[in-house]
Amino acid sequence: MTDLPASLYGRAMIEPPSLPPLPSATDDWQPLPARGAPFAAIGAGLASMAVLLLASGVLSLVLRNPWWLPSMLAAAGVGLLGGAWIGWCRHRRTFWRLDPQALGVRRGHLWQSESHVPVSRVQHLDLRRGPLQRAADLATLVVHTAGTRMNTVAIAGLAQEDAERLRDRLARQLDHDDAL
């Protein structure tokens, strides 16, 4: 075979632009602390258990299942364990980053999402801490933005000191932008 010419049918061959490398979780993306994973697992496990328990109960009534109790217990166990595993993995695959232009949140493994909230769009900030979060020194940062669609971004399971630092830095950048 011969080498292909630089042009094909009189047209110049154009090389496609090279893509930038994919960012890894270590490119100044900060993971959530590991001590929050059990709380995420318990919450997701209980929610999944309740949904599967309700579905199993309804199906048992509709189908007149004589083994309704074992099937409901099996559904509760599957929901609890499956939901806990999903909650654990979701927590461990959540990362955040704050740069001068925006707050970024990256979530997921199979279904990935990445949100960037420009500092200029931030309206106000909330820091929430329930009793279990206080016991584990965790907090939830809620960033309220301008607009109606997707107007809040919440990062649950942040270390208390990281949440306060993020809140203070975003508030300082807001005050600086307002002064301009």
N, C-alpha and C positions, 0 to 999 in steps of 0.2 A: 504494500500500500504506500501511497505517497502522502507526504505531509499536506495538511489543508493550507491553502493560501491565506494570507492575512485578510483578504477580503473575499467575500462570497457573493457571487452574482453582482459584483461591482459595488457592494456596500462594505464599509469598514466594519470589522469586528470590534465590538465595544465590550470591555471587561465589566462585569457587574461590580458595584462598589463593595468593598469588604465590610462585613458587619462588625460592629464593636463587640468585644468579648462580653459574654454574659457575666453579670455581677454575681459574685458568690456571697454567701451569708457573712463572710468576714470582711467585705469591703465597707467598713465602718457601719455596717448594720448591726445593731445591738440585739441580742436575744433576750427574751423575757427570762426572769430568774427561775431556776428549776424548782424552787420551793412553791411556786404557784401551780405547778402541773397537777399535784393531787387535788387541789380545789377545782380545777377545770375538769378533771376526770370525774370527780364525784358529781358535779353539777350536770355534766352531759350524760353520765350514767343514769342518774335519777330521772332526767327528762325523757331519755329513750325508754327507760323501764316503764314509765307511766304511759307513754304512747302505745308501746307494744302490749302492755297489760290491758289497756282499754280495748285495743283492736282484738285481742284474743278473747276477751269477755264478750264482745259484741258478736264475733264469729261463733263462739260456743253457744250463745243464745239462739242465733239465727239457724245454725245447723243442728241444734239440739244435741250437742256433743255430750255423751255420757262421761267422757273423761275430761270434763271442763276444768277441774282443779289441777291435774297434772299439766294440762296444756297451758293454763294461765301461769303456773309456776315456772314452766320452761320458758315462756315468753318473757316473764319478768327477769329470769336469769340471763337470757340472751340479750335483752335490752340493757340490763345493767352492765354486763361485761363489754358488750359491743360499744355502747355509748361511752363508757369509761375509757376504752382504748382510743376511740375517736377524739374525745376531749383531751386526753393526754398528748396525742400526736399533734392535734391542732395547736395546743399551747406551745409545744416544743418547736413548732415550725412557724412561729410568729416572731417577726423582727421589726425594729423601729429604727429610724434615723432622723436626725435633725440637722439640716444644713442652713446656710444663711437665707435660702429662698423658700424652703418648704419643710414640712414634717412629712416623713414617709412611713408607711406601714405596709409590710409585706407579710402575706399569710398564705398558707397552703402548701401542699406537695403535689397532689394530682391535679386539683383545681386551684390554680394559683391566682392571687389577686394582689395588686400593688396599688396603693392609694397615695397620692401626694396632695397635701393641703398647702397651697401657697400661704405664706404668712400674711399677705395682703388681704386674704379672704377670711381670716380668723376674726370672729366677733367677740367671743368671750370663752373663758376656760373654767371647767369645773374639776375638782379633785374629790373623788368619792372613796370612802373607806368604810366598809361594813365591819361588824365585829370579828368575823373570821379573817378578813384582810388585815385588820389592825393586829391581830394575834400573830400573823405571819409577816408583818412589816411590809405589806403590799398595798397597792392603791390602784384605782381606775382613773385615768385621765380622760376627760371628755372635752373635745375641741368642737365648739359650735362655729359654723361657718356661715357666710352670706349665701343666700340662695335658698331654694325650696327643696331641690332634689339632693339627697345624700348630704343633708346639712349638718350632720354630726359625725364625728369619728371618735370612737371610744377604744382605748387601749387598756384592757383589763389585765391584771396580774403584773403590773409594773412594780419594781422595787420602790418603796416609799421615797427614798432619796432621789431616784431617777425621775419619778413623777413630779416631785417638787421642783427639781432642777429644770425639767422640760416646761412646766407651767411658768416658772419665773423667767426663763429665757424667752419663751414665746410672748409673754406679757411685756417684757422689756423691748422686744422687737416691735410689738404693736404700739407701745408708747412712742418709740423712736419714729415709726412711720407716721403716726398721728401728728407729731411735732413738725414734720416736713411739709 
